[in-house]
Amino acid sequence: MNKKLKFIIATSLAFLGTIFPQKISQAQIQEKIIRKEEITVAVREDVFWFGSREDGKRTGYCVDIAYALAERLSATGNTLNPIRVRFVTSTVQSRWDLVTSGTVDLECGPNAILPEREEKYGVYFSTPFFISATQILAERGRQEEDINTGNGVVGAIRNTTTVGDLEKVFPEEQIEKKFLSLEQGMDALMDGEISGFSNDGTILLGAALERNLDLEKNYTLITVNQANGRPFCSGYGFILPGGKKNLSWQRYINDFLANDKKAQRIRFDWLLDGLSDNSQRLWEACSKD
């Protein structure tokens, strides 16, 4: 990882530490979790690095961070037994309802932090734990040329921020937003149904690696830029229950992300160490003033 990126990451973590001091009162911990000695966490299964399946087992940043959070809750809550983690599978469509219905205590995934989403769905977001930007995965050659010349059809998952980003750049007839999942969109791209498939660059990179696509020779990632030349950047945050009564839970999570040494190590190991050239470029572009 280059020195500039290390400085950006170190500075952002230090800044969070000043906002969320390490001392937090016992009253701020959710009584339900302590009483049940169980935390329920929603995690995707289709997003490389964040939440997926390997040999039938859940793996990814969100899985490890959930266990680390349970450990911290056990220690700060003085429970008789260690707090268990119960996982629920979330999707792009179900993540909001899982949180607002009380089915889960939080949802972890590549969730773009937007104030209008908090208002629309009645949730809170945590502070960001990663940054990415909207890109398009396309086959080199004709597909790439069609997109760059404004002739190709670009697919995206419906009801996502990606669709909104594309609508600011492409005419309506060049956007196919019928897809319900990452897998559907990737299949359509492989079958030639669309010229490119759009999502956050980090997610597309993981999907390409899972399918063994050659990003040096056969495929490429095209950054979608705004009119000012800047990428459409997204900070990722946990989805948390909304309402004033849950502000203490949001503060607890933010403190955990900012100050817990294990949480910081998990973030580094999964999302920052050996960051790809593509992700480094996006991170740096999105971190500029």
N, C-alpha and C positions, 0 to 999 in steps of 0.2 A: 504494500500500500504506500502511495507517495506521501511525502512529508506534509504537503498542503492539506491533503484529506485527513491525515492524522490530527493536524491542528484543528480543523473544522470540527471533527468528532469530539476531541478533548474539550474544546471550547463550549460546545453545545451541552455536554454532560455537566461541565462545571457550572454553566448558567442554570441548568435545571436544579442543581444542588443548592443554589442560592435562593431559588424560588420556593423549594419544598425542603425545609430543614429536616434533619434526621429525626428529631424528637416529635413524636405524634402520640396523642393521648389514647388510652385504652377505650375511651368512649366512642372513638371514631371507627372502631372495627365493627363490622356488621354482626349483630347479635345472632342472626340466624345461622351464619356460617359457623360461629363458635359453638352454638348450642348443638347443631347437628354434627359438628366435627367433620364437615364435608363442604367442599366448594365445587360448584358445577360450572364447567367452562365449555363454551361452544368453540369448535375448531373446524376449519375446512379440511377436506381430504384430498383436494385437487390442486394445491398450490405448493410447488417445490420450494423448500427452505422454510416455509411458514407452517404448513400442515399438510401432510400426505401419508400414504401407507407404504411401508417397506416390509416385505415378507409378512404381510398381514398385520403389522404393528404400526401404531401411530408414531410419527416422527416429525421433527421440525422445531423451529424456534418456539412456536406457540405451545407445544407439548412440554418442552423443557421449562419454559417460563411459568407454566401453570403449576408444575411441581415445586418450583422455587418459591412461588407465591404462597403455596400451601405450607411450606416449611416456615416461612416468615410469619404467617398467621398463627401457626402452632406455637411459635416462640413468643410472639407478642401477646397472644391471647391466653397464654397459660392454660391450655387445654390438657385434660387428663391423658388423652391419646392424640397421636399425630393426626392432623386434618387430612382426610382422604381427598383425592381428586376424581371427580366423575366427569367424563367427557361426553359431549353431545355433538353430533356432526351438524355443522352449519353449511349453508349455501349462500350465494349472492342474494337470493330472494328471501331466505328464511331468517337471516341473521338479525334483522330488526325485531321481528316478532318474538324470537327466542328470548331476547333481552326484555322487551316491554311486557311480555306475558309473565315474567318471573320464572320462566323455565330454567334459565341459567343466570349466574351471577355476573358474567361478563362474556363477551365474544372477542376472540383474538384472531386477527387476520390482517390482510392488506386493505384496511378500511381507510379510504381517503377522508381526512378530517375537514368538514365543512360546517360552518355555523347553521346554514339552512337545513342541513340534515338533522342536526340536533333538534331544531324547531319542528321539522316535518314529522320525525319519528318519535319525538319525546324521549330522547336519550342524551347522555353525555359522552364525550370522547375523552380519552386520556391524553396526556402529552404525547407527541410523536416519538416513535421508537425507530423509524426509518423514513427515508425520503426516496421517491422515485418520480418518474414522469411518463406521460403518454407516448407510446411508440407504436409502430406498425411492423409486424413480422410479415415478410414477403419473400418469395423466391427471387433470386437474382436474375436479371435479364428482363423478360417482357413484363412480368408482374411488377417488378420494381419500377420499370419505365412507365407503365400505365398509371401507377400511383403518383409518381413525380410529375407527370404531365397532366394529371387531373382526369384521367380516363378510366381508372380502375375503381372497382367496388370494394369498399373496406367494411369488414364485419366487426361487430362489437356485441358484448353482452347487454341486453336491454336493461333499462333503468339503472345505469351506472354513470359515473362521472365521465367515463371514456366517451360515451355517446354525446354528452354535452360538449366535450372538447372537440370532437370531430365535426359537430354541427356548426362550430365557429369557423371551420376551415374548409369543409367540403359541402357541396350542394346536397340536398336531401336525397336525390336519386342515386348518389354514390355511396350512401351509407346503408348497410344492411344490419338492422338491430333486432333481428328475430331470435338470436341465440340466447339460451338460458344458462349455459355453462361454458367454461373454458374448453372442455373437451369437445363440445359441439362446434365451437368456432374453429378450433384447430383441425378437426375432421373436415370441415368445409374448405379450409385453406388447402389441405392435402389433396382433396378431391378436385380442386380447381373451380369450386363453386364461387369463390370470391378471390379477388386479387391480393388482398392482404387482410390480416386479422389484427385488431388493435386492442391494447390493454396497457397496463403499466409495464414499462420496460423490463423490470426485474421479474415480473410474472411471466412475460413472454420468453425471457431468457431461460427460466426454469422449465417451461413447457417444451422449448426447443431441445434442451438437454435431455429431458425425459424421453423424447422421441428420437434421440440421436441425430438431430438435424445438424448439418455442417454449416456453421455460421461464417466460416472462412471462405468456402467455395460456392455453396448452393443457396444459402439464405442470408438475409440481412435484416437489421433493425433500423427503421426510419423514424427519426424523431419528429413528432408533430409540434410545430412551433406556432406561437401566437403572432399577431400582427407586428408586435414589437421585437420579434425574433427570439423571445424567451420560450422555453418549453412550458407545457402545462404540468406544473409540479404538484405532487401530492405527498403530504405527510401522513404516515400510517399511525392509527391509534386504536386502542381497545374500545369496543362499544360497551358502555356502562348504563345502568338504569338511570333515567332522568328524575327530575323533581328535587325540591329542596331537601327532602329527607335523605336523599342519597348523595348529597354533596360531600359528606364525610368519607364515603366509599371512594368517590373520585379522588379526594385528597390523599387517601391512603394509597391508592394505586399509583398516583403521580409520585408520591414520596418513594414508593417501592422501586419504580423505574429509574428515579433519579439517584437514589442513594444506596440501594441494596447491591453489595459487591457481586453476589452470585448472579443477579439479574443483569448487571453490566457485563459480566463475563459471558453469559449465554448470548447476549446481543452481539458481542464482538465475535464469538466463535461461529455463530450461524450466519450473521448478516454483514459483518464488516471485514473479518479476516479473509484475505485473499479476494477481496472485492474485484469483480470483473472490470475490465477496461471500460465497458459500456456503462456499468453501474457507477463507476468513479466519475465518468464524464457527466452523467445525469446529476449525481450528488453535488458536484462542484458547480454545475450550471444553476441548480436550484438553490444553492447556498449563497449565491452572489447577492449583493445589495440591489 
